Amino acid sequence: MPNLNIVICPGCGSELSVDNRGCPDCGYENNEDGRLLTLAELLERPSYPTLGAMRLNDVCPAFIKAVMAAAQAV
């Protein structure tokens, strides 16, 4: 099982500290939460078009879930 308690920047793919204020490499930020979230936290968020859904510059959590499921099935 992959470690889902890591932070990967959606903007550039850098692995970041869980205690972060955004990505120092590319400047990607999450103004709603004040930090970039772990993969586990991202996967708990609703996806568009659900009310209150999180959007990651056109990469939604449902896409990340599908990629993770495919990777685990291999």
N, CA and C atoms as an extended XYZ file, in Angstrom:
222
Properties=species:S:1:pos:R:3:atomname:S:1:resname:S:1:resid:I:1 pbc="F F F"
N         0.850       -1.183        0.000 N   MET     1
C         0.000        0.000        0.000 CA  MET     1
C         0.888        1.237        0.000 C   MET     1
N         0.657        2.146       -0.927 N   PRO     2
C         1.464        3.359       -0.958 CA  PRO     2
C         1.193        4.241        0.257 C   PRO     2
N         2.183        5.029        0.625 N   ASN     3
C         2.025        5.978        1.719 CA  ASN     3
C         1.222        7.170        1.211 C   ASN     3
N         0.034        7.361        1.740 N   LEU     4
C        -0.822        8.457        1.301 CA  LEU     4
C        -0.706        9.674        2.206 C   LEU     4
N         0.138        9.601        3.230 N   ASN     5
C         0.320       10.718        4.147 CA  ASN     5
C         1.507       11.577        3.745 C   ASN     5
N         1.697       11.734        2.448 N   ILE     6
C         2.743       12.591        1.907 CA  ILE     6
C         2.093       13.707        1.103 C   ILE     6
N         2.830       14.786        0.919 N   VAL     7
C         2.332       15.921        0.139 CA  VAL     7
C         3.098       15.973       -1.169 C   VAL     7
N         2.358       15.902       -2.265 N   ILE     8
C         2.926       16.056       -3.602 CA  ILE     8
C         2.302       17.315       -4.203 C   ILE     8
N         3.118       18.222       -4.672 N   CYS     9
C         2.608       19.459       -5.259 CA  CYS     9
C         1.865       19.155       -6.556 C   CYS     9
N         0.582       19.548       -6.655 N   PRO    10
C        -0.154       19.345       -7.908 CA  PRO    10
C         0.392       20.172       -9.061 C   PRO    10
N         1.148       21.203       -8.757 N   GLY    11
C         1.669       22.081       -9.794 CA  GLY    11
C         2.943       21.597      -10.447 C   GLY    11
N         3.827       20.937       -9.654 N   CYS    12
C         5.119       20.538      -10.224 CA  CYS    12
C         5.561       19.134       -9.840 C   CYS    12
N         4.862       18.468       -8.905 N   GLY    13
C         5.201       17.098       -8.537 CA  GLY    13
C         6.250       16.965       -7.456 C   GLY    13
N         6.712       18.073       -6.887 N   SER    14
C         7.699       18.006       -5.805 CA  SER    14
C         7.069       17.415       -4.553 C   SER    14
N         7.839       16.614       -3.816 N   GLU    15
C         7.372       16.127       -2.523 CA  GLU    15
C         7.701       17.187       -1.484 C   GLU    15
N         6.705       17.552       -0.686 N   LEU    16
C         6.846       18.632        0.288 CA  LEU    16
C         6.612       18.128        1.698 C   LEU    16
N         7.009       18.924        2.663 N   SER    17
C         6.725       18.653        4.062 CA  SER    17
C         5.219       18.754        4.291 C   SER    17
N         4.701       17.943        5.214 N   VAL    18
C         3.282       18.027        5.555 CA  VAL    18
C         2.983       19.415        6.127 C   VAL    18
N         3.932       19.967        6.852 N   ASP    19
C         3.816       21.320        7.401 CA  ASP    19
C         4.376       22.297        6.370 C   ASP    19
N         3.518       22.771        5.479 N   ASN    20
C         3.971       23.636        4.386 CA  ASN    20
C         3.026       24.814        4.225 C   ASN    20
N         3.447       25.796        3.471 N   ARG    21
C         2.607       26.955        3.150 CA  ARG    21
C         2.478       27.092        1.640 C   ARG    21
N         2.581       25.988        0.947 N   GLY    22
C         2.576       25.991       -0.508 CA  GLY    22
C         3.910       25.471       -1.008 C   GLY    22
N         4.056       25.433       -2.306 N   CYS    23
C         5.263       24.868       -2.909 CA  CYS    23
C         6.330       25.945       -3.118 C   CYS    23
N         7.511       25.757       -2.516 N   PRO    24
C         8.584       26.720       -2.723 CA  PRO    24
C         9.206       26.614       -4.116 C   PRO    24
N         8.973       25.489       -4.797 N   ASP    25
C         9.573       25.281       -6.118 CA  ASP    25
C         8.809       26.004       -7.227 C   ASP    25
N         7.460       25.919       -7.194 N   CYS    26
C         6.680       26.516       -8.290 CA  CYS    26
C         5.684       27.575       -7.828 C   CYS    26
N         5.517       27.722       -6.510 N   GLY    27
C         4.602       28.736       -5.994 CA  GLY    27
C         3.153       28.300       -5.878 C   GLY    27
N         2.850       27.016       -6.161 N   TYR    28
C         1.475       26.520       -6.067 CA  TYR    28
C         0.987       26.681       -4.629 C   TYR    28
N        -0.236       27.181       -4.445 N   GLU    29
C        -0.803       27.408       -3.118 CA  GLU    29
C        -2.219       26.860       -3.024 C   GLU    29
N        -2.648       26.615       -1.811 N   ASN    30
C        -4.029       26.244       -1.513 CA  ASN    30
C        -4.527       27.274       -0.506 C   ASN    30
N        -5.162       28.312       -0.991 N   ASN    31
C        -5.594       29.403       -0.121 CA  ASN    31
C        -6.731       29.015        0.816 C   ASN    31
N        -7.527       28.018        0.450 N   GLU    32
C        -8.633       27.596        1.315 CA  GLU    32
C        -8.136       26.954        2.599 C   GLU    32
N        -7.113       26.108        2.500 N   ASP    33
C        -6.613       25.376        3.662 CA  ASP    33
C        -5.338       25.976        4.245 C   ASP    33
N        -4.687       26.853        3.511 N   GLY    34
C        -3.463       27.473        3.993 CA  GLY    34
C        -2.216       26.630        3.806 C   GLY    34
N        -2.374       25.450        3.231 N   ARG    35
C        -1.244       24.558        2.957 CA  ARG    35
C        -1.670       23.556        1.898 C   ARG    35
N        -0.704       22.926        1.268 N   LEU    36
C        -1.023       21.830        0.353 CA  LEU    36
C        -1.317       20.601        1.199 C   LEU    36
N        -2.317       19.849        0.803 N   LEU    37
C        -2.799       18.709        1.584 CA  LEU    37
C        -2.064       17.426        1.230 C   LEU    37
N        -2.125       16.455        2.155 N   THR    38
C        -1.572       15.131        1.868 CA  THR    38
C        -2.455       14.438        0.838 C   THR    38
N        -1.929       13.387        0.226 N   LEU    39
C        -2.736       12.614       -0.721 CA  LEU    39
C        -3.973       12.053       -0.033 C   LEU    39
N        -3.817       11.578        1.215 N   ALA    40
C        -4.964       11.037        1.952 CA  ALA    40
C        -6.040       12.102        2.145 C   ALA    40
N        -5.634       13.323        2.485 N   GLU    41
C        -6.601       14.407        2.667 CA  GLU    41
C        -7.280       14.768        1.348 C   GLU    41
N        -6.518       14.789        0.262 N   LEU    42
C        -7.096       15.096       -1.048 CA  LEU    42
C        -8.149       14.071       -1.445 C   LEU    42
N        -7.875       12.797       -1.169 N   LEU    43
C        -8.796       11.734       -1.565 CA  LEU    43
C       -10.097       11.751       -0.766 C   LEU    43
N       -10.103       12.434        0.378 N   GLU    44
C       -11.319       12.551        1.186 CA  GLU    44
C       -12.233       13.667        0.704 C   GLU    44
N       -11.743       14.554       -0.129 N   ARG    45
C       -12.513       15.710       -0.591 CA  ARG    45
C       -13.499       15.312       -1.682 C   ARG    45
N       -14.665       15.985       -1.717 N   PRO    46
C       -15.614       15.716       -2.804 CA  PRO    46
C       -15.081       16.242       -4.133 C   PRO    46
N       -15.584       15.686       -5.208 N   SER    47
C       -15.178       16.095       -6.554 CA  SER    47
C       -16.308       16.847       -7.242 C   SER    47
N       -15.944       17.673       -8.189 N   TYR    48
C       -16.898       18.424       -8.997 CA  TYR    48
C       -17.825       17.448       -9.704 C   TYR    48
N       -19.102       17.671       -9.759 N   PRO    49
C       -19.850       18.892       -9.490 CA  PRO    49
C       -20.463       18.970       -8.098 C   PRO    49
N       -20.043       18.142       -7.156 N   THR    50
C       -20.577       18.187       -5.804 CA  THR    50
C       -20.337       19.562       -5.189 C   THR    50
N       -21.341       20.074       -4.492 N   LEU    51
C       -21.220       21.364       -3.828 CA  LEU    51
C       -20.053       21.336       -2.845 C   LEU    51
N       -19.219       22.344       -2.865 N   GLY    52
C       -18.061       22.409       -1.981 CA  GLY    52
C       -16.874       21.610       -2.467 C   GLY    52
N       -16.915       21.176       -3.708 N   ALA    53
C       -15.830       20.360       -4.260 CA  ALA    53
C       -14.530       21.150       -4.323 C   ALA    53
N       -13.432       20.434       -4.181 N   MET    54
C       -12.109       21.038       -4.277 CA  MET    54
C       -11.633       20.941       -5.718 C   MET    54
N       -11.089       22.038       -6.248 N   ARG    55
C       -10.535       22.045       -7.605 CA  ARG    55
C        -9.048       22.347       -7.511 C   ARG    55
N        -8.256       21.584       -8.217 N   LEU    56
C        -6.805       21.758       -8.211 CA  LEU    56
C        -6.332       22.157       -9.598 C   LEU    56
N        -6.569       23.395       -9.979 N   ASN    57
C        -6.164       23.858      -11.312 CA  ASN    57
C        -6.527       22.836      -12.381 C   ASN    57
N        -7.792       22.457      -12.407 N   ASP    58
C        -8.352       21.522      -13.381 CA  ASP    58
C        -7.938       20.071      -13.176 C   ASP    58
N        -7.305       19.733      -12.069 N   VAL    59
C        -7.027       18.338      -11.720 CA  VAL    59
C        -7.850       18.053      -10.473 C   VAL    59
N        -8.906       17.265      -10.632 N   CYS    60
C        -9.796       17.039       -9.498 CA  CYS    60
C        -9.400       15.788       -8.705 C   CYS    60
N        -9.834       15.690       -7.436 N   PRO    61
C        -9.526       14.530       -6.621 CA  PRO    61
C       -10.002       13.208       -7.231 C   PRO    61
N       -11.088       13.215       -7.993 N   ALA    62
C       -11.549       11.975       -8.625 CA  ALA    62
C       -10.512       11.437       -9.611 C   ALA    62
N        -9.824       12.320      -10.304 N   PHE    63
C        -8.753       11.898      -11.209 CA  PHE    63
C        -7.623       11.245      -10.418 C   PHE    63
N        -7.238       11.850       -9.311 N   ILE    64
C        -6.168       11.292       -8.481 CA  ILE    64
C        -6.590        9.928       -7.935 C   ILE    64
N        -7.850        9.797       -7.516 N   LYS    65
C        -8.352        8.507       -7.027 CA  LYS    65
C        -8.249        7.433       -8.107 C   LYS    65
N        -8.617        7.784       -9.329 N   ALA    66
C        -8.569        6.815      -10.423 CA  ALA    66
C        -7.141        6.388      -10.726 C   ALA    66
N        -6.222        7.325      -10.696 N   VAL    67
C        -4.813        6.997      -10.934 CA  VAL    67
C        -4.295        6.077       -9.833 C   VAL    67
N        -4.629        6.376       -8.587 N   MET    68
C        -4.184        5.537       -7.464 CA  MET    68
C        -4.774        4.126       -7.564 C   MET    68
N        -6.058        4.035       -7.906 N   ALA    69
C        -6.696        2.723       -8.030 CA  ALA    69
C        -6.048        1.907       -9.136 C   ALA    69
N        -5.742        2.560      -10.247 N   ALA    70
C        -5.094        1.857      -11.355 CA  ALA    70
C        -3.692        1.395      -10.969 C   ALA    70
N        -2.970        2.229      -10.252 N   ALA    71
C        -1.611        1.869       -9.836 CA  ALA    71
C        -1.629        0.700       -8.853 C   ALA    71
N        -2.608        0.661       -7.972 N   GLN    72
C        -2.698       -0.422       -6.993 CA  GLN    72
C        -3.133       -1.728       -7.643 C   GLN    72
N        -3.873       -1.648       -8.738 N   ALA    73
C        -4.376       -2.848       -9.404 CA  ALA    73
C        -3.301       -3.559      -10.224 C   ALA    73
N        -2.210       -2.869      -10.515 N   VAL    74
C        -1.148       -3.454      -11.356 CA  VAL    74
C        -0.379       -4.497      -10.597 C   VAL    74
